[in-house]
Amino acid sequence: MTRCKISIGILCGLILLCVCSLTLMQKQCEKLLFLTDEIISAVESGNTPEALVYFDQLEQNWNRYHEINGIFVNGTELNDLREILSGLRPLILQQHPEALSELQKMHSFILSLYEEELPELWHIL
């Protein structure tokens, strides 16, 4: 009976960890998505200084995002996201047309990272 109680406790702990990790990951992704959207709107309007301010905030939040989501997500996927992030500043400064496409690529990449972690019934079964 003790083993059964311990097993149920471990199972409940794992379920709680999964729920907490998804909530934490969602909050982090929402922060980055908000900042990415703000940069996109600033780039579209041609406001480079505002875009750079939001980009600096995005870079500041990147470390926390990487630390938290690195626990739950494959590190190579985060490295791909970091590559996109590292090339954005020069594109924004030059007002290069490719900056907008890179930002949209980053936005969809962040969104897909979170969506991949959402549990689906057919994965559980």
C-alpha positions as a Python dict, from the first residue, in 0.01 Angstrom:
ca = {
    (1, 'M'): (0, 0, 0),
    (2, 'T'): (290, 235, 74),
    (3, 'R'): (434, 181, -274),
    (4, 'C'): (98, 265, -426),
    (5, 'K'): (79, 590, -229),
    (6, 'I'): (434, 682, -328),
    (7, 'S'): (360, 605, -695),
    (8, 'I'): (47, 819, -691),
    (9, 'G'): (243, 1098, -521),
    (10, 'I'): (514, 1083, -788),
    (11, 'L'): (252, 1083, -1065),
    (12, 'C'): (73, 1383, -912),
    (13, 'G'): (407, 1562, -877),
    (14, 'L'): (488, 1505, -1243),
    (15, 'I'): (146, 1628, -1352),
    (16, 'L'): (187, 1941, -1138),
    (17, 'L'): (534, 1999, -1283),
    (18, 'C'): (396, 1972, -1637),
    (19, 'V'): (116, 2219, -1570),
    (20, 'C'): (350, 2466, -1400),
    (21, 'S'): (609, 2438, -1677),
    (22, 'L'): (350, 2505, -1946),
    (23, 'T'): (220, 2808, -1759),
    (24, 'L'): (570, 2945, -1711),
    (25, 'M'): (661, 2879, -2071),
    (26, 'Q'): (342, 3048, -2192),
    (27, 'K'): (421, 3363, -1993),
    (28, 'Q'): (773, 3378, -2131),
    (29, 'C'): (655, 3324, -2488),
    (30, 'E'): (387, 3591, -2451),
    (31, 'K'): (652, 3844, -2340),
    (32, 'L'): (872, 3771, -2639),
    (33, 'L'): (577, 3768, -2878),
    (34, 'F'): (460, 4107, -2748),
    (35, 'L'): (805, 4259, -2794),
    (36, 'T'): (840, 4103, -3138),
    (37, 'D'): (502, 4246, -3240),
    (38, 'E'): (607, 4590, -3116),
    (39, 'I'): (930, 4572, -3316),
    (40, 'I'): (735, 4463, -3625),
    (41, 'S'): (495, 4756, -3596),
    (42, 'A'): (785, 5000, -3541),
    (43, 'V'): (973, 4864, -3842),
    (44, 'E'): (660, 4880, -4058),
    (45, 'S'): (607, 5244, -3961),
    (46, 'G'): (975, 5325, -4022),
    (47, 'N'): (1042, 5421, -3660),
    (48, 'T'): (1392, 5278, -3617),
    (49, 'P'): (1469, 5428, -3271),
    (50, 'E'): (1150, 5279, -3125),
    (51, 'A'): (1227, 4945, -3289),
    (52, 'L'): (1574, 4947, -3133),
    (53, 'V'): (1431, 5025, -2787),
    (54, 'Y'): (1198, 4725, -2811),
    (55, 'F'): (1480, 4516, -2955),
    (56, 'D'): (1698, 4599, -2652),
    (57, 'Q'): (1413, 4488, -2425),
    (58, 'L'): (1383, 4169, -2629),
    (59, 'E'): (1754, 4098, -2586),
    (60, 'Q'): (1728, 4161, -2211),
    (61, 'N'): (1439, 3914, -2183),
    (62, 'W'): (1615, 3659, -2402),
    (63, 'N'): (1844, 3529, -2126),
    (64, 'R'): (1554, 3458, -1891),
    (65, 'Y'): (1356, 3303, -2176),
    (66, 'H'): (1650, 3080, -2266),
    (67, 'E'): (1712, 2974, -1906),
    (68, 'I'): (1351, 2881, -1840),
    (69, 'N'): (1257, 2729, -2172),
    (70, 'G'): (1591, 2554, -2211),
    (71, 'I'): (1469, 2314, -1944),
    (72, 'F'): (1160, 2214, -2141),
    (73, 'V'): (1257, 2264, -2507),
    (74, 'N'): (1532, 2111, -2716),
    (75, 'G'): (1835, 2341, -2705),
    (76, 'T'): (1896, 2332, -3079),
    (77, 'E'): (1558, 2494, -3138),
    (78, 'L'): (1651, 2777, -2904),
    (79, 'N'): (1986, 2813, -3080),
    (80, 'D'): (1803, 2862, -3409),
    (81, 'L'): (1599, 3136, -3247),
    (82, 'R'): (1916, 3296, -3111),
    (83, 'E'): (2067, 3302, -3462),
    (84, 'I'): (1768, 3496, -3590),
    (85, 'L'): (1791, 3735, -3295),
    (86, 'S'): (2164, 3798, -3340),
    (87, 'G'): (2122, 3912, -3700),
    (88, 'L'): (1828, 4146, -3643),
    (89, 'R'): (1998, 4457, -3502),
    (90, 'P'): (2201, 4535, -3817),
    (91, 'L'): (1896, 4475, -4034),
    (92, 'I'): (1686, 4712, -3824),
    (93, 'L'): (1960, 4977, -3822),
    (94, 'Q'): (1992, 4964, -4201),
    (95, 'Q'): (1613, 4959, -4243),
    (96, 'H'): (1669, 4656, -4461),
    (97, 'P'): (1353, 4506, -4615),
    (98, 'E'): (1460, 4163, -4489),
    (99, 'A'): (1425, 4279, -4126),
    (100, 'L'): (1050, 4247, -4139),
    (101, 'S'): (1061, 3894, -4277),
    (102, 'E'): (1315, 3790, -4012),
    (103, 'L'): (1095, 3936, -3739),
    (104, 'Q'): (791, 3751, -3870),
    (105, 'K'): (998, 3434, -3890),
    (106, 'M'): (1101, 3485, -3528),
    (107, 'H'): (740, 3546, -3424),
    (108, 'S'): (617, 3226, -3583),
    (109, 'F'): (914, 3033, -3441),
    (110, 'I'): (839, 3146, -3084),
    (111, 'L'): (473, 3058, -3129),
    (112, 'S'): (555, 2715, -3269),
    (113, 'L'): (791, 2638, -2978),
    (114, 'Y'): (507, 2685, -2732),
    (115, 'E'): (251, 2501, -2943),
    (116, 'E'): (481, 2200, -2974),
    (117, 'E'): (485, 2163, -2596),
    (118, 'L'): (108, 2163, -2556),
    (119, 'P'): (-15, 1814, -2473),
    (120, 'E'): (-247, 1648, -2719),
    (121, 'L'): (-462, 1350, -2637),
    (122, 'W'): (-315, 1131, -2911),
    (123, 'H'): (37, 1199, -2774),
    (124, 'I'): (-70, 1085, -2429),
    (125, 'L'): (-239, 770, -2551),
}
